[in-house]
Amino acid sequence: MAPVILASKAMLGQVTLENLHQYKDKDDVSVYEAMQEYGLVPENILKCIIS
């Protein structure tokens, strides 16, 4: 999933932590793992929701 689409879905509350584990790149690295490698906290994605 493209980063822009992921960000949009996150802001709409359409992305779960489970999704972050499921979405993987061609090297089988999940979005969750990639976020951690860049020093991000994947759990914070839940704070992106716009109400």
N, CA and C of each residue as an Amber inpcrd file, in Angstrom:
protein
   153
   0.8470000  -1.1720000   0.0000000   0.0000000   0.0000000   0.0000000
   0.8940000   1.2370000   0.0000000   0.5580000   2.1740000  -0.8570000
   1.3450000   3.4000000  -0.9690000   1.2340000   4.2210000   0.3160000
   2.3320000   4.8890000   0.7060000   2.3270000   5.6790000   1.9490000
   1.2080000   6.7180000   2.0100000   0.9130000   7.3550000   0.8740000
  -0.1360000   8.3790000   0.8630000  -1.4880000   7.7490000   1.1700000
  -1.7520000   6.5930000   0.5930000  -3.0190000   5.9020000   0.8440000
  -3.0760000   5.4590000   2.2990000  -1.9760000   4.9370000   2.8190000
  -1.9410000   4.4970000   4.2130000  -2.2250000   5.6690000   5.1450000
  -1.6130000   6.8050000   4.8850000  -1.8210000   7.9830000   5.7340000
  -3.2760000   8.4360000   5.6900000  -3.8640000   8.4440000   4.5040000
  -5.2670000   8.8500000   4.3750000  -6.1790000   7.9050000   5.1250000
  -5.9470000   6.6170000   4.9840000  -6.7610000   5.6210000   5.6850000
  -6.5690000   5.7400000   7.2000000  -5.3530000   6.0270000   7.6350000
  -5.0850000   6.1780000   9.0700000  -5.8720000   7.3530000   9.6350000
  -5.9030000   8.4650000   8.8960000  -6.6260000   9.6420000   9.3730000
  -8.1270000   9.3920000   9.4430000  -8.6190000   8.4680000   8.6290000
 -10.0470000   8.1410000   8.6360000 -10.3750000   7.0150000   9.6090000
  -9.3530000   6.4980000  10.2930000  -9.5720000   5.4150000  11.2500000
  -9.7670000   4.0680000  10.5860000  -9.2680000   3.9300000   9.3610000
  -9.4510000   2.6980000   8.5970000  -8.2270000   1.7910000   8.6190000
  -7.2560000   2.0890000   9.4790000  -6.0500000   1.2660000   9.5960000
  -5.9170000   0.8100000  11.0450000  -5.6890000  -0.4800000  11.2220000
  -5.4850000  -1.0340000  12.5610000  -4.0380000  -1.4740000  12.7040000
  -3.6380000  -1.7590000  13.9150000  -2.2860000  -2.2800000  14.1300000
  -2.1210000  -3.6120000  13.4100000  -3.1890000  -4.3890000  13.3560000
  -3.1350000  -5.6620000  12.6300000  -2.8390000  -5.4180000  11.1530000
  -3.4440000  -4.3760000  10.5700000  -3.1600000  -4.0350000   9.1810000
  -1.6880000  -3.7170000   8.9810000  -1.0940000  -3.0080000   9.9410000
   0.3190000  -2.6450000   9.8240000   1.2100000  -3.8780000   9.8120000
   0.7720000  -4.9230000  10.4730000   1.5210000  -6.1840000  10.4480000
   1.2760000  -6.9330000   9.1350000   0.1030000  -6.7550000   8.5400000
  -0.2670000  -7.4870000   7.3290000   0.3260000  -6.8800000   6.0680000
   0.3700000  -5.5430000   5.9760000   0.8780000  -4.8780000   4.7790000
   2.3930000  -5.0400000   4.7370000   2.8920000  -5.6870000   3.6660000
   4.3300000  -5.9580000   3.5540000   4.8550000  -5.5190000   2.1990000
   6.1370000  -5.1900000   2.1690000   6.7630000  -4.8100000   0.9090000
   7.3060000  -6.0410000   0.1980000   7.9980000  -5.8160000  -0.9110000
   8.5030000  -6.9380000  -1.7140000   9.5450000  -7.7660000  -0.9770000
  10.1440000  -7.2120000   0.0660000  11.1430000  -7.9340000   0.8560000
  10.5300000  -8.5790000   2.0960000   9.2000000  -8.5970000   2.1700000
   8.4380000  -9.2030000   3.2610000   8.6110000  -8.4600000   4.5900000
   8.8880000  -7.1590000   4.5150000   8.9910000  -6.3290000   5.7170000
   7.6400000  -5.6440000   5.9020000   7.0550000  -5.8060000   7.0760000
   5.7430000  -5.1960000   7.3220000   5.8850000  -3.6960000   7.5660000
   4.7890000  -2.9940000   7.3760000   4.7680000  -1.5590000   7.6620000
   5.1210000  -1.3380000   9.1290000   4.6010000  -2.2030000   9.9930000
   4.8830000  -2.1130000  11.4270000   6.3950000  -2.1660000  11.6730000
   7.0630000  -3.1530000  11.0760000   8.5170000  -3.3070000  11.2540000
   9.2710000  -2.1190000  10.6740000   8.8440000  -1.6550000   9.5020000
   9.5180000  -0.5240000   8.8570000   9.3940000   0.7400000   9.7070000
   8.2170000   0.9490000  10.2810000   8.0320000   2.1140000  11.1450000
   8.9790000   2.0510000  12.3350000   9.0940000   0.8810000  12.9440000
   9.9930000   0.7200000  14.0900000  11.4450000   0.9660000  13.6860000
  11.8310000   0.4820000  12.5040000  13.2090000   0.6720000  12.0310000
  13.5490000   2.1530000  11.8640000  12.5450000   2.9720000  11.5570000
  12.7590000   4.4070000  11.3890000  12.5630000   5.1820000  12.6860000
  12.3860000   4.4530000  13.7930000  12.2550000   5.1040000  15.0920000
  10.8530000   5.5940000  15.4090000   9.8790000   5.1530000  14.6210000
   8.4940000   5.5470000  14.8670000   7.8140000   4.5480000  15.7940000
   6.7310000   4.9620000  16.3900000   5.9520000   4.1010000  17.2800000
   4.6480000   3.7640000  16.5510000   4.5460000   2.5570000  15.9850000
   3.3600000   2.1960000  15.2010000   2.0410000   2.3880000  15.9450000
   2.0430000   2.1950000  17.2420000   0.8160000   2.3650000  18.0220000
   0.2770000   3.7960000  17.9540000   1.1440000   4.7480000  17.6430000
   0.7130000   6.1430000  17.5430000  -0.1920000   6.3960000  16.3420000
  -0.2810000   5.4290000  15.4310000  -1.1460000   5.6140000  14.2660000
  -2.5940000   5.8100000  14.6950000  -2.9290000   5.2700000  15.8530000
  -4.2960000   5.4170000  16.3600000  -4.5900000   6.8560000  16.7760000
  -3.5430000   7.6550000  16.9760000  -3.7110000   9.0620000  17.3480000
  -3.9270000   9.9580000  16.1260000  -3.8110000   9.3970000  14.9370000
  -3.9430000  10.1660000  13.6940000  -5.3840000  10.3670000  13.2670000
  -6.3010000   9.6800000  13.9220000  -7.7010000   9.7000000  13.4940000
  -8.2940000  11.0970000  13.6620000  -8.8890000  11.5880000  12.5870000
  -9.5650000  12.8860000  12.6030000 -11.0370000  12.6230000  12.8760000
 -11.5580000  13.3110000  13.8630000 -12.9850000  13.0860000  14.1790000
 -13.8470000  14.2160000  13.6650000
